[in-house]
Amino acid sequence: MLPIPYFLLGIALLLPLYLLPAKTYIWTDANGQQIEAEFVRCSADMLTISMQGQELDLPINSLSAFSRALAIKLRTESSTSKEQPKAVHSWTDLQGRVIQAQFLGASGSTVKLLWNGQPFDLPLGNLSQESKNLVRKLLNEKNGPSPPPAPSPQQPVANQEKNDSIEGTDPDGPLDLDAMQVWISADNRALRAKFVEFESDELTVLTSSDLEVQIGKANLSPQAIALAKKLKALNDERKKAIEAFAKIRQKMKVPEVSVQDLDKVHPLKNTEGVTISANFIDADDSGVTITLAGKTHPLELTWDRFSKESQALLEALRRKSLTANRAPSISPAKGSRLATFANGPFKGYNTVFQSEKFDAAISSSGSSVKIWLKNSKDPSKPPKTFGVGFGTRYTDKTNPEKYRRRSRKITGFENPPEASMKREKTTISGTFNNGGTFQYNIQLNDKGLTLWSKMKDPYGEKEPTSIRIGTSIPGIVPDSRNKSMEEIMPYIGDGSLVLKPASGKSRTYPFKEKWVTTNAKYKGQKFGQMGTATVMGFPYGNRISFMSTGSGMRFGMDVDYGKIFPFQGLSLSYSNGSSAKEIPQNRAYKILILP
């Protein structure tokens, strides 16, 4: 469920529900059902609207005569505005939504636009970096360029120019917890990812491929550290509001509902009094998932969007769903997202495999897998999680003075796999934003996982792409930097990391021992190409081994600066030394779950 801000019984968070103050309309279908939403675009046979940032397609012939006329009118106005390139520009927010509007001016923190004939102010922090650059360009054309700021006395001019070449998310601007942020590292590299948590001087973010990454505070720029602190404060406020309303819901008087009601269409009223007909899909503390009657695409809405009566009905349905043996609903594939389960414990995942030793699930992006390693020796303990994902990288040479490593984005899939809990082998094929093609293969069975892949750049690509498989082994001790070893030992016990080369003797790194201490013991001993990395012992119950399966493959380990002990986490990388565009099946990356 999307964790979007709440306004609950006087408890208000500081984040806006919408990033853009777009105008909404009442749309009516041929049966009289109404929905309030923004106009996005309209073709000859399809109207696209937006509810809370989620697009929904409606066939034109399913609308009432008035709504059809409104759609045609707005399409005409939109087309007319696009014919005025000198006065009208495309403005994109942090969620990728676009409006066409005229530029009127800008102050230090807002931009004034003319949209649909009405002027309005929009916070600069809500705009994409491209739109922010457009503001500066138009402002310079209007007023003339402003003089560059004087460099700080503590920072040389050369370093100032280097930092200005990459603009991270402004921690002092309006912030949205659900948006992609631009994080700047200590060595001036940029990463686009969503904030997850900032604890014990370690930042956890979620990349566009749904892979969690941990970054030590020492590896972050001062701007990124300030951003992490601000987002943590907002996240803490959000958690408090969610917990507060969860307590209110526990005491809420709800109507009687049956198991059959879970699959019925219900009239739901919003706080403005507009009623829609919808099916209940799922609900948790963060919000509610529904589908409009006759539609399959799920909408995720916050509790405060509904009237008190509808909140009570939805809470009743939520409680009933917890005890009902109900088949999971499916959210269909759309754009760069695969079909996923819309409710249940594996909500948001495409393919799920469950066994006694572990569970694994392929994300909606199609490029990553999450693993839950169960502790067979102590089932009461929560499972340890690991992340594995395909990564595609290329060198952006747009700026000849500063090359940057970037990732290719998936733009669409070819015959995307349906959501499934029974499929062992999943093949995911599609295209990248440069026109290249890819194929990811993931096999799941009782023994573990096997991954292999291949990709192809379009003819004449000047910035070739390489492919690798990355693995995240997260830290297992919360707030470890502020704990003594005596406080840490109950978390790690006899846990250890064992590295085995393709040939030769293994190396064992006890979790309770510093990296430098263990490395000193092996000083002078040769260690060839890594063949296997295994974590084992008390924290895990079972062993999990990450393996290279053929010659010529590059299998390496990386530990972030500032991580002193193995229990603080590490990452692995697997690629082909002879062909950067393929990890063949006979040299696939394997993950084995062993007792």
PAPATI-206679 format. One record per residue (C-alpha): residue in three letters; x, z, y; chain; residue number from 1. Coordinates in steps of 0.1 Angstrom, whole numbers. Layout:
// PAPATI-206679
(ALA,(X,Z,Y),A,NUM)
...
// end
This chain:
// PAPATI-206679
(MET,(0,0,0),A,1)
(LEU,(13,-9,34),A,2)
(PRO,(23,23,53),A,3)
(ILE,(6,14,86),A,4)
(PRO,(1,39,114),A,5)
(TYR,(-30,62,116),A,6)
(PHE,(-53,77,142),A,7)
(LEU,(-70,104,122),A,8)
(LEU,(-92,131,137),A,9)
(GLY,(-71,135,168),A,10)
(ILE,(-37,130,150),A,11)
(ALA,(-22,99,166),A,12)
(LEU,(11,82,158),A,13)
(LEU,(30,63,184),A,14)
(LEU,(31,30,165),A,15)
(PRO,(6,2,173),A,16)
(LEU,(-16,-12,146),A,17)
(TYR,(-10,-48,159),A,18)
(LEU,(22,-61,173),A,19)
(LEU,(4,-87,194),A,20)
(PRO,(-27,-80,214),A,21)
(ALA,(-45,-111,200),A,22)
(LYS,(-82,-118,207),A,23)
(THR,(-105,-113,177),A,24)
(TYR,(-138,-130,169),A,25)
(ILE,(-168,-123,147),A,26)
(TRP,(-169,-149,119),A,27)
(THR,(-201,-154,99),A,28)
(ASP,(-205,-172,66),A,29)
(ALA,(-235,-192,54),A,30)
(ASN,(-249,-160,38),A,31)
(GLY,(-247,-140,70),A,32)
(GLN,(-217,-119,60),A,33)
(GLN,(-195,-111,90),A,34)
(ILE,(-159,-103,95),A,35)
(GLU,(-139,-96,127),A,36)
(ALA,(-105,-113,128),A,37)
(GLU,(-81,-134,149),A,38)
(PHE,(-81,-172,149),A,39)
(VAL,(-48,-186,135),A,40)
(ARG,(-54,-223,129),A,41)
(CYS,(-80,-247,117),A,42)
(SER,(-77,-280,97),A,43)
(ALA,(-105,-305,88),A,44)
(ASP,(-117,-284,59),A,45)
(MET,(-100,-249,62),A,46)
(LEU,(-100,-221,87),A,47)
(THR,(-72,-196,87),A,48)
(ILE,(-79,-161,102),A,49)
(SER,(-58,-130,104),A,50)
(MET,(-68,-94,97),A,51)
(GLN,(-42,-67,105),A,52)
(GLY,(-15,-93,102),A,53)
(GLN,(-27,-106,68),A,54)
(GLU,(-38,-143,68),A,55)
(LEU,(-70,-154,50),A,56)
(ASP,(-82,-189,43),A,57)
(LEU,(-119,-197,46),A,58)
(PRO,(-134,-232,38),A,59)
(ILE,(-151,-246,68),A,60)
(ASN,(-182,-255,48),A,61)
(SER,(-187,-218,39),A,62)
(LEU,(-192,-208,75),A,63)
(SER,(-224,-206,96),A,64)
(ALA,(-230,-234,121),A,65)
(PHE,(-220,-212,150),A,66)
(SER,(-187,-202,134),A,67)
(ARG,(-179,-238,125),A,68)
(ALA,(-184,-247,161),A,69)
(LEU,(-162,-218,172),A,70)
(ALA,(-134,-228,148),A,71)
(ILE,(-135,-264,161),A,72)
(LYS,(-135,-252,197),A,73)
(LEU,(-105,-230,192),A,74)
(ARG,(-87,-257,173),A,75)
(THR,(-92,-281,202),A,76)
(GLU,(-80,-255,227),A,77)
(SER,(-49,-248,205),A,78)
(SER,(-42,-285,203),A,79)
(THR,(-45,-289,240),A,80)
(SER,(-21,-260,247),A,81)
(LYS,(5,-276,224),A,82)
(GLU,(4,-308,245),A,83)
(GLN,(18,-288,275),A,84)
(PRO,(54,-282,264),A,85)
(LYS,(66,-275,299),A,86)
(ALA,(42,-246,305),A,87)
(VAL,(34,-233,270),A,88)
(HIS,(58,-218,245),A,89)
(SER,(56,-205,210),A,90)
(TRP,(61,-167,208),A,91)
(THR,(69,-150,175),A,92)
(ASP,(66,-113,167),A,93)
(LEU,(85,-92,142),A,94)
(GLN,(60,-100,114),A,95)
(GLY,(64,-138,120),A,96)
(ARG,(30,-143,137),A,97)
(VAL,(30,-170,164),A,98)
(ILE,(9,-175,195),A,99)
(GLN,(10,-202,222),A,100)
(ALA,(13,-188,257),A,101)
(GLN,(27,-194,292),A,102)
(PHE,(55,-173,305),A,103)
(LEU,(47,-155,337),A,104)
(GLY,(76,-131,341),A,105)
(ALA,(94,-101,326),A,106)
(SER,(106,-66,335),A,107)
(GLY,(131,-44,318),A,108)
(SER,(110,-37,287),A,109)
(THR,(80,-61,288),A,110)
(VAL,(72,-98,291),A,111)
(LYS,(41,-110,309),A,112)
(LEU,(23,-140,292),A,113)
(LEU,(-8,-160,299),A,114)
(TRP,(-28,-165,267),A,115)
(ASN,(-63,-179,264),A,116)
(GLY,(-65,-178,302),A,117)
(GLN,(-58,-141,303),A,118)
(PRO,(-25,-124,314),A,119)
(PHE,(-12,-96,294),A,120)
(ASP,(20,-75,290),A,121)
(LEU,(38,-75,256),A,122)
(PRO,(67,-51,248),A,123)
(LEU,(100,-70,243),A,124)
(GLY,(107,-49,213),A,125)
(ASN,(78,-65,194),A,126)
(LEU,(93,-100,197),A,127)
(SER,(116,-118,173),A,128)
(GLN,(152,-123,185),A,129)
(GLU,(145,-160,191),A,130)
(SER,(116,-151,214),A,131)
(LYS,(137,-125,232),A,132)
(ASN,(163,-152,238),A,133)
(LEU,(135,-174,252),A,134)
(VAL,(125,-147,277),A,135)
(ARG,(161,-145,290),A,136)
(LYS,(163,-183,293),A,137)
(LEU,(131,-186,312),A,138)
(LEU,(139,-156,334),A,139)
(ASN,(172,-171,343),A,140)
(GLU,(156,-205,351),A,141)
(LYS,(131,-186,373),A,142)
(ASN,(154,-161,391),A,143)
(GLY,(189,-174,383),A,144)
(PRO,(213,-157,358),A,145)
(SER,(220,-120,362),A,146)
(PRO,(256,-108,363),A,147)
(PRO,(270,-96,330),A,148)
(PRO,(272,-58,327),A,149)
(ALA,(306,-42,333),A,150)
(PRO,(323,-32,301),A,151)
(SER,(325,5,292),A,152)
(PRO,(359,21,301),A,153)
(GLN,(363,31,265),A,154)
(GLN,(357,-4,252),A,155)
(PRO,(379,-35,258),A,156)
(VAL,(362,-66,271),A,157)
(ALA,(370,-85,239),A,158)
(ASN,(351,-60,218),A,159)
(GLN,(322,-61,242),A,160)
(GLU,(319,-98,238),A,161)
(LYS,(322,-94,200),A,162)
(ASN,(293,-69,199),A,163)
(ASP,(271,-91,222),A,164)
(SER,(274,-120,198),A,165)
(ILE,(251,-102,174),A,166)
(GLU,(220,-84,187),A,167)
(GLY,(206,-56,166),A,168)
(THR,(172,-40,169),A,169)
(ASP,(172,-20,201),A,170)
(PRO,(167,17,192),A,171)
(ASP,(153,24,227),A,172)
(GLY,(126,-3,225),A,173)
(PRO,(92,-1,208),A,174)
(LEU,(98,3,171),A,175)
(ASP,(77,-6,140),A,176)
(LEU,(85,10,107),A,177)
(ASP,(69,-18,88),A,178)
(ALA,(90,-46,104),A,179)
(MET,(123,-60,94),A,180)
(GLN,(151,-45,115),A,181)
(VAL,(185,-60,124),A,182)
(TRP,(212,-35,114),A,183)
(ILE,(247,-39,128),A,184)
(SER,(276,-26,107),A,185)
(ALA,(307,-9,120),A,186)
(ASP,(326,-41,116),A,187)
(ASN,(299,-61,135),A,188)
(ARG,(280,-77,106),A,189)
(ALA,(242,-80,107),A,190)
(LEU,(217,-72,79),A,191)
(ARG,(179,-78,82),A,192)
(ALA,(161,-51,62),A,193)
(LYS,(132,-26,64),A,194)
(PHE,(139,11,70),A,195)
(VAL,(133,33,39),A,196)
(GLU,(151,66,46),A,197)
(PHE,(180,82,64),A,198)
(GLU,(193,113,47),A,199)
(SER,(226,130,42),A,200)
(ASP,(244,104,64),A,201)
(GLU,(232,76,42),A,202)
(LEU,(207,49,52),A,203)
(THR,(185,33,26),A,204)
(VAL,(169,-1,35),A,205)
(LEU,(148,-27,17),A,206)
(THR,(160,-63,19),A,207)
(SER,(138,-94,20),A,208)
(SER,(143,-97,-18),A,209)
(ASP,(128,-62,-24),A,210)
(LEU,(162,-47,-32),A,211)
(GLU,(170,-12,-20),A,212)
(VAL,(205,-9,-4),A,213)
(GLN,(223,23,6),A,214)
(ILE,(247,22,35),A,215)
(GLY,(269,51,45),A,216)
(LYS,(268,63,81),A,217)
(ALA,(305,56,85),A,218)
(ASN,(297,19,78),A,219)
(LEU,(271,17,106),A,220)
(SER,(275,9,143),A,221)
(PRO,(265,35,169),A,222)
(GLN,(235,13,177),A,223)
(ALA,(224,12,140),A,224)
(ILE,(229,50,137),A,225)
(ALA,(207,56,167),A,226)
(LEU,(181,32,153),A,227)
(ALA,(181,50,119),A,228)
(LYS,(176,84,136),A,229)
(LYS,(147,70,157),A,230)
(LEU,(130,54,126),A,231)
(LYS,(135,86,106),A,232)
(ALA,(117,106,133),A,233)
(LEU,(88,81,133),A,234)
(ASN,(87,81,95),A,235)
(ASP,(86,119,94),A,236)
(GLU,(57,118,118),A,237)
(ARG,(39,92,97),A,238)
(LYS,(44,114,66),A,239)
(LYS,(29,144,84),A,240)
(ALA,(-2,123,94),A,241)
(ILE,(-6,109,59),A,242)
(GLU,(-4,144,44),A,243)
(ALA,(-28,158,69),A,244)
(PHE,(-55,132,62),A,245)
(ALA,(-48,135,24),A,246)
(LYS,(-58,172,27),A,247)
(ILE,(-90,162,46),A,248)
(ARG,(-99,137,19),A,249)
(GLN,(-95,163,-8),A,250)
(LYS,(-123,183,8),A,251)
(MET,(-144,153,17),A,252)
(LYS,(-179,152,4),A,253)
(VAL,(-184,119,-14),A,254)
(PRO,(-213,101,-29),A,255)
(GLU,(-218,98,-67),A,256)
(VAL,(-203,66,-81),A,257)
(SER,(-200,52,-117),A,258)
(VAL,(-173,32,-134),A,259)
(GLN,(-195,1,-129),A,260)
(ASP,(-194,7,-92),A,261)
(LEU,(-156,0,-92),A,262)
(ASP,(-164,-37,-99),A,263)
(LYS,(-194,-41,-75),A,264)
(VAL,(-195,-55,-40),A,265)
(HIS,(-200,-28,-14),A,266)
(PRO,(-210,-29,23),A,267)
(LEU,(-182,-14,43),A,268)
(LYS,(-185,-7,80),A,269)
(ASN,(-155,-4,104),A,270)
(THR,(-153,19,134),A,271)
(GLU,(-167,-8,157),A,272)
(GLY,(-199,-10,136),A,273)
(VAL,(-191,-44,119),A,274)
(THR,(-201,-45,82),A,275)
(ILE,(-183,-66,56),A,276)
(SER,(-191,-70,19),A,277)
(ALA,(-160,-63,-3),A,278)
(ASN,(-147,-52,-36),A,279)
(PHE,(-127,-20,-40),A,280)
(ILE,(-93,-27,-55),A,281)
(ASP,(-71,4,-50),A,282)
(ALA,(-64,33,-26),A,283)
(ASP,(-38,59,-20),A,284)
(ASP,(-27,82,8),A,285)
(SER,(-15,53,29),A,286)
(GLY,(-46,32,29),A,287)
(VAL,(-71,10,10),A,288)
(THR,(-69,-24,-7),A,289)
(ILE,(-100,-45,-8),A,290)
(THR,(-110,-81,-14),A,291)
(LEU,(-138,-98,6),A,292)
(ALA,(-168,-108,-16),A,293)
(GLY,(-160,-140,-33),A,294)
(LYS,(-123,-140,-24),A,295)
(THR,(-92,-131,-44),A,296)
(HIS,(-66,-124,-18),A,297)
(PRO,(-63,-86,-12),A,298)
(LEU,(-64,-70,22),A,299)
(GLU,(-46,-37,28),A,300)
(LEU,(-62,-17,55),A,301)
(THR,(-56,18,68),A,302)
(TRP,(-82,46,63),A,303)
(ASP,(-89,48,100),A,304)
(ARG,(-102,12,101),A,305)
(PHE,(-134,24,83),A,306)
(SER,(-163,45,95),A,307)
(LYS,(-167,80,81),A,308)
(GLU,(-195,69,57),A,309)
(SER,(-173,41,44),A,310)
(GLN,(-143,64,41),A,311)
(ALA,(-164,87,19),A,312)
(LEU,(-175,58,-3),A,313)
(LEU,(-139,45,-6),A,314)
(GLU,(-126,80,-15),A,315)
(ALA,(-153,83,-42),A,316)
(LEU,(-142,50,-56),A,317)
(ARG,(-106,61,-55),A,318)
(ARG,(-113,93,-74),A,319)
(LYS,(-133,74,-100),A,320)
(SER,(-105,48,-105),A,321)
(LEU,(-81,75,-114),A,322)
(THR,(-101,84,-145),A,323)
(ALA,(-115,50,-155),A,324)
(ASN,(-97,28,-180),A,325)
(ARG,(-97,-2,-156),A,326)
(ALA,(-79,-34,-160),A,327)
(PRO,(-55,-41,-130),A,328)
(SER,(-66,-66,-104),A,329)
(ILE,(-44,-95,-95),A,330)
(SER,(-32,-107,-61),A,331)
(PRO,(-27,-145,-63),A,332)
(ALA,(6,-162,-54),A,333)
(LYS,(9,-173,-18),A,334)
(GLY,(38,-189,0),A,335)
(SER,(71,-172,-9),A,336)
(ARG,(53,-144,-28),A,337)
(LEU,(45,-144,-65),A,338)
(ALA,(12,-133,-80),A,339)
(THR,(13,-95,-84),A,340)
(PHE,(-8,-66,-97),A,341)
(ALA,(-30,-54,-68),A,342)
(ASN,(-35,-19,-81),A,343)
(GLY,(-21,6,-105),A,344)
(PRO,(14,21,-109),A,345)
(PHE,(30,-14,-108),A,346)
(LYS,(12,-26,-77),A,347)
(GLY,(32,-53,-60),A,348)
(TYR,(51,-64,-91),A,349)
(ASN,(48,-97,-109),A,350)
(THR,(61,-90,-144),A,351)
(VAL,(62,-56,-161),A,352)
(PHE,(79,-44,-193),A,353)
(GLN,(74,-9,-206),A,354)
(SER,(92,9,-235),A,355)
(GLU,(100,44,-246),A,356)
(LYS,(135,43,-230),A,357)
(PHE,(128,24,-197),A,358)
(ASP,(103,4,-176),A,359)
(ALA,(113,-27,-157),A,360)
(ALA,(94,-49,-132),A,361)
(ILE,(100,-82,-114),A,362)
(SER,(92,-80,-77),A,363)
(SER,(69,-103,-57),A,364)
(SER,(99,-120,-42),A,365)
(GLY,(109,-132,-77),A,366)
(SER,(145,-125,-70),A,367)
(SER,(149,-88,-80),A,368)
(VAL,(140,-63,-107),A,369)
(LYS,(135,-26,-105),A,370)
(ILE,(145,-4,-135),A,371)
(TRP,(131,31,-143),A,372)
(LEU,(155,47,-168),A,373)
(LYS,(136,74,-187),A,374)
(ASN,(153,106,-198),A,375)
(SER,(145,108,-236),A,376)
(LYS,(162,142,-239),A,377)
(ASP,(140,157,-212),A,378)
(PRO,(108,136,-205),A,379)
(SER,(97,160,-178),A,380)
(LYS,(124,147,-155),A,381)
(PRO,(116,118,-132),A,382)
(PRO,(132,85,-142),A,383)
(LYS,(164,73,-125),A,384)
(THR,(159,40,-107),A,385)
(PHE,(183,10,-105),A,386)
(GLY,(179,-23,-86),A,387)
(VAL,(191,-57,-98),A,388)
(GLY,(188,-90,-79),A,389)
(PHE,(198,-126,-75),A,390)
(GLY,(217,-132,-42),A,391)
(THR,(223,-166,-26),A,392)
(ARG,(249,-167,1),A,393)
(TYR,(264,-193,25),A,394)
(THR,(287,-193,55),A,395)
(ASP,(269,-201,87),A,396)
(LYS,(293,-221,109),A,397)
(THR,(269,-226,138),A,398)
(ASN,(292,-206,160),A,399)
(PRO,(328,-220,154),A,400)
(GLU,(343,-189,169),A,401)
(LYS,(325,-165,145),A,402)
(TYR,(314,-176,110),A,403)
(ARG,(287,-154,94),A,404)
(ARG,(277,-148,58),A,405)
(ARG,(239,-153,54),A,406)
(SER,(213,-154,26),A,407)
(ARG,(191,-184,17),A,408)
(LYS,(154,-176,20),A,409)
(ILE,(128,-187,-6),A,410)
(THR,(101,-209,9),A,411)
(GLY,(80,-217,-21),A,412)
(PHE,(77,-217,-59),A,413)
(GLU,(72,-244,-85),A,414)
(ASN,(45,-234,-111),A,415)
(PRO,(49,-196,-102),A,416)
(PRO,(43,-173,-132),A,417)
(GLU,(11,-153,-133),A,418)
(ALA,(12,-115,-132),A,419)
(SER,(18,-102,-167),A,420)
(MET,(26,-71,-187),A,421)
(LYS,(32,-90,-220),A,422)
(ARG,(58,-116,-211),A,423)
(GLU,(94,-111,-223),A,424)
(LYS,(110,-142,-206),A,425)
(THR,(102,-152,-171),A,426)
(THR,(114,-183,-154),A,427)
(ILE,(110,-186,-117),A,428)
(SER,(118,-219,-99),A,429)
(GLY,(114,-229,-63),A,430)
(THR,(130,-241,-31),A,431)
(PHE,(152,-225,-4),A,432)
(ASN,(148,-230,34),A,433)
(ASN,(176,-256,34),A,434)
(GLY,(158,-278,8),A,435)
(GLY,(179,-265,-21),A,436)
(THR,(163,-256,-55),A,437)
(PHE,(168,-227,-78),A,438)
(GLN,(159,-213,-112),A,439)
(TYR,(160,-176,-120),A,440)
(ASN,(157,-165,-156),A,441)
(ILE,(149,-129,-166),A,442)
(GLN,(144,-117,-201),A,443)
(LEU,(130,-82,-208),A,444)
(ASN,(129,-65,-242),A,445)
(ASP,(134,-32,-259),A,446)
(LYS,(172,-35,-257),A,447)
(GLY,(173,-41,-220),A,448)
(LEU,(175,-71,-196),A,449)
(THR,(193,-104,-195),A,450)
(LEU,(196,-125,-164),A,451)
(TRP,(210,-160,-158),A,452)
(SER,(204,-187,-131),A,453)
(LYS,(213,-219,-114),A,454)
(MET,(207,-236,-81),A,455)
(LYS,(214,-269,-63),A,456)
(ASP,(220,-276,-26),A,457)
(PRO,(204,-307,-10),A,458)
(TYR,(227,-338,-8),A,459)
(GLY,(251,-336,22),A,460)
(GLU,(247,-298,27),A,461)
(LYS,(276,-288,49),A,462)
(GLU,(273,-251,42),A,463)
(PRO,(272,-248,4),A,464)
(THR,(254,-219,-13),A,465)
(SER,(268,-196,-40),A,466)
(ILE,(248,-174,-63),A,467)
(ARG,(255,-140,-77),A,468)
(ILE,(237,-110,-93),A,469)
(GLY,(240,-77,-76),A,470)
(THR,(233,-43,-90),A,471)
(SER,(225,-11,-71),A,472)
(ILE,(233,23,-88),A,473)
(PRO,(219,48,-63),A,474)
(GLY,(232,83,-56),A,475)
(ILE,(215,110,-76),A,476)
(VAL,(220,141,-54),A,477)
(PRO,(198,144,-23),A,478)
(ASP,(216,155,9),A,479)
(SER,(248,158,-11),A,480)
(ARG,(271,159,20),A,481)
(ASN,(255,192,30),A,482)
(LYS,(257,208,-4),A,483)
(SER,(285,228,-21),A,484)
(MET,(298,217,-55),A,485)
(GLU,(280,247,-70),A,486)
(GLU,(247,234,-56),A,487)
(ILE,(255,199,-68),A,488)
(MET,(264,207,-104),A,489)
(PRO,(227,212,-115),A,490)
(TYR,(220,176,-105),A,491)
(ILE,(250,160,-122),A,492)
(GLY,(260,181,-152),A,493)
(ASP,(283,161,-175),A,494)
(GLY,(273,128,-159),A,495)
(SER,(300,101,-158),A,496)
(LEU,(308,65,-151),A,497)
(VAL,(328,46,-178),A,498)
(LEU,(345,13,-169),A,499)
(LYS,(357,-8,-198),A,500)
(PRO,(379,-39,-192),A,501)
(ALA,(375,-71,-212),A,502)
(SER,(405,-60,-231),A,503)
(GLY,(424,-27,-230),A,504)
(LYS,(416,10,-225),A,505)
(SER,(385,23,-207),A,506)
(ARG,(385,46,-177),A,507)
(THR,(361,75,-174),A,508)
(TYR,(351,88,-140),A,509)
(PRO,(334,123,-142),A,510)
(PHE,(307,127,-115),A,511)
(LYS,(322,161,-106),A,512)
(GLU,(356,145,-98),A,513)
(LYS,(365,126,-67),A,514)
(TRP,(373,89,-70),A,515)
(VAL,(409,94,-57),A,516)
(THR,(415,123,-82),A,517)
(THR,(405,102,-112),A,518)
(ASN,(423,71,-100),A,519)
(ALA,(455,91,-96),A,520)
(LYS,(453,99,-134),A,521)
(TYR,(453,62,-142),A,522)
(LYS,(481,54,-117),A,523)
(GLY,(505,28,-131),A,524)
(GLN,(481,17,-159),A,525)
(LYS,(469,-19,-159),A,526)
(PHE,(432,-26,-158),A,527)
(GLY,(421,-62,-163),A,528)
(GLN,(388,-79,-156),A,529)
(MET,(360,-55,-159),A,530)
(GLY,(337,-61,-189),A,531)
(THR,(313,-32,-189),A,532)
(ALA,(302,-4,-165),A,533)
(THR,(281,24,-180),A,534)
(VAL,(265,55,-165),A,535)
(MET,(257,83,-189),A,536)
(GLY,(253,120,-195),A,537)
(PHE,(230,148,-184),A,538)
(PRO,(214,131,-153),A,539)
(TYR,(202,101,-173),A,540)
(GLY,(195,112,-208),A,541)
(ASN,(199,76,-221),A,542)
(ARG,(229,54,-213),A,543)
(ILE,(226,22,-192),A,544)
(SER,(254,-4,-195),A,545)
(PHE,(259,-34,-172),A,546)
(MET,(279,-61,-190),A,547)
(SER,(297,-93,-185),A,548)
(THR,(292,-117,-215),A,549)
(GLY,(317,-144,-212),A,550)
(SER,(351,-155,-199),A,551)
(GLY,(356,-169,-164),A,552)
(MET,(330,-145,-149),A,553)
(ARG,(337,-123,-120),A,554)
(PHE,(324,-87,-125),A,555)
(GLY,(334,-62,-98),A,556)
(MET,(325,-28,-84),A,557)
(ASP,(322,-17,-48),A,558)
(VAL,(320,18,-33),A,559)
(ASP,(310,22,3),A,560)
(TYR,(335,40,26),A,561)
(GLY,(326,77,29),A,562)
(LYS,(314,80,-7),A,563)
(ILE,(338,105,-22),A,564)
(PHE,(323,111,-57),A,565)
(PRO,(307,87,-82),A,566)
(PHE,(274,105,-81),A,567)
(GLN,(270,92,-45),A,568)
(GLY,(263,57,-58),A,569)
(LEU,(280,24,-61),A,570)
(SER,(272,-13,-65),A,571)
(LEU,(282,-41,-89),A,572)
(SER,(285,-78,-84),A,573)
(TYR,(284,-106,-111),A,574)
(SER,(292,-143,-105),A,575)
(ASN,(308,-173,-120),A,576)
(GLY,(345,-179,-112),A,577)
(SER,(343,-216,-122),A,578)
(SER,(309,-227,-108),A,579)
(ALA,(295,-209,-78),A,580)
(LYS,(260,-224,-83),A,581)
(GLU,(253,-213,-119),A,582)
(ILE,(254,-182,-142),A,583)
(PRO,(248,-199,-175),A,584)
(GLN,(228,-184,-203),A,585)
(ASN,(258,-181,-227),A,586)
(ARG,(275,-160,-200),A,587)
(ALA,(245,-142,-187),A,588)
(TYR,(245,-108,-171),A,589)
(LYS,(232,-81,-195),A,590)
(ILE,(219,-46,-190),A,591)
(LEU,(216,-26,-222),A,592)
(ILE,(197,7,-225),A,593)
(LEU,(213,29,-252),A,594)
(PRO,(205,64,-266),A,595)
// end
